[in-house]
Amino acid sequence: MPLPRSRCERVRRQNENERAELRLRPALEAYRPEFVVYFASTVGANYQVGMWLPYFVRIGRPFIIVTRTAPMLAQISELCEE
């Protein structure tokens, strides 16, 4: 009996998450960030991160920004591409 569509989607997402987690540690070890910025809000990334990003870049040290949600990740990614 085939799995219901929603169950298949959950299994697929879980597999994608597990593969991404396996790539995360080696990527971080290779990048070697010296500091981390954690942004937990669900709104305001353009203002909050955008305000501080030029200073983080100016420091000249590798860093990462951690966020809790995909929408915030998308907003912060756009800021970092500028």
Phi, psi and omega per residue, in radians:
M1 nan 2.195 -3.124
P2 -1.213 2.676 3.101
L3 -1.258 2.546 3.037
P4 -1.026 2.643 -3.083
R5 -0.944 -0.787 -3.131
S6 -1.106 -0.653 3.102
R7 -1.155 -0.732 3.101
C8 -1.051 -0.733 3.140
E9 -1.116 -0.734 3.110
R10 -1.105 -0.737 3.129
V11 -1.122 -0.747 3.122
R12 -1.072 -0.795 3.122
R13 -1.099 -0.707 3.115
Q14 -1.078 -0.752 3.105
N15 -1.091 -0.747 3.098
E16 -1.084 -0.749 3.117
N17 -1.080 -0.757 -3.137
E18 -1.120 -0.724 3.111
R19 -1.132 -0.706 3.119
A20 -1.120 -0.724 3.125
E21 -1.109 -0.622 3.110
L22 -1.163 -0.513 3.127
R23 -1.490 -0.346 -3.032
L24 -1.127 -0.918 -3.078
R25 -1.022 -0.870 3.109
P26 -1.058 -0.636 3.125
A27 -1.137 -0.756 3.112
L28 -1.152 -0.708 3.116
E29 -1.113 -0.649 3.123
A30 -1.243 -0.711 -3.111
Y31 -1.292 -0.614 3.104
R32 0.968 1.045 3.128
P33 -1.110 2.530 3.130
E34 -1.702 -0.293 3.013
F35 -2.663 2.805 -3.094
V36 -2.194 2.397 3.025
V37 -1.917 2.175 3.140
Y38 -1.854 2.171 3.132
F39 -2.086 1.896 -3.026
A40 -1.733 -0.218 -3.076
S41 -1.179 2.785 3.059
T42 -1.786 0.047 3.090
V43 -2.512 2.780 2.974
G44 1.514 0.221 -3.122
A45 -1.080 -0.700 -3.125
N46 -1.025 -0.699 3.141
Y47 -1.368 -0.986 -3.021
Q48 -1.137 -0.967 -3.122
V49 -1.226 -0.701 3.130
G50 -1.031 -0.595 3.131
M51 -1.181 -0.680 -3.039
W52 -1.643 -0.389 -3.050
L53 -0.938 -0.784 3.129
P54 -1.028 -0.589 3.125
Y55 -1.264 -0.709 3.088
F56 -1.058 -0.749 3.139
V57 -1.153 -0.728 -3.113
R58 -1.086 -0.525 3.109
I59 -1.015 -0.578 3.095
G60 1.412 0.270 3.126
R61 -1.923 2.534 3.109
P62 -1.157 2.407 -3.139
F63 -2.550 2.870 3.041
I64 -2.257 2.722 3.036
I65 -2.024 2.187 -3.135
V66 -1.870 2.360 3.084
T67 -2.399 2.871 -3.036
R68 -1.653 -0.338 -3.001
T69 -2.215 2.650 3.116
A70 -1.099 -0.721 3.110
P71 -1.063 -0.680 3.104
M72 -1.202 -0.649 3.079
L73 -1.032 -0.765 3.136
A74 -1.096 -0.771 3.123
Q75 -1.110 -0.777 -3.115
I76 -1.189 -0.642 3.089
S77 -1.031 -0.753 3.115
E78 -1.101 -0.695 3.104
L79 -1.090 -0.695 -3.075
C80 -1.303 -0.330 3.116
E81 -1.387 -0.339 -3.085
E82 -1.230 nan nan
